Amino acid sequence: MKAITIKYVGPTNTKGSRWIATAEGGHKVTVSYDYALNSEQNAMEAAKALCKKLDWKGTLAVGQDAKGNYQAVFVTEFTTYYV
């Protein structure tokens, strides 16, 4: 299973707010914060940017963990569970 962790990073003196999406193997992409989107939408855009970089295709689901980071995973009709 491929999983992506998406973390918000606040602004510094030299960089604006941004989202960093990482996956196993050290793969990483940084995306500027888009103020027209909410947090979950920004996280999904960062995940999509990483998928594009790695040429990963599929359907993503995104959710927030207890630490406030977002996690994105690929889903299919065979692995989707409704509870």
Residue, then its C-alpha position, 0 to 999 in steps of 0.5 A: m500500500k502506498a501512503i502519503t503524509i502531508k504536513y503544514v509548515g507555517p511561514t518563516n522570514t523567507k518562505g510563505s506557508r506551505w504543505i510538504a507531502t512525503a512518501e516512503g523512499g524519501h520522496k517529497v514535494t512542497v506546495s505553496y499554501d493556496y488561500a482559496l482552498n481549505s486545509e483538507q483541499n490544500a493537503m489533497e493538492a500536495a498529495k496530488a502533486l507528489c503523485k504526479k511527480l512519481d507518476w502514481k495513478g488512482t483514487l486518493a482518500v485523505g484524512q487527518d491524524a491525531k497529530g494534525n497531519y494529513q494522510a492520503v492513501f489509494v483506495t479501490e472498490f475492493t478496499t473501501y469499507y463503510v462503517 
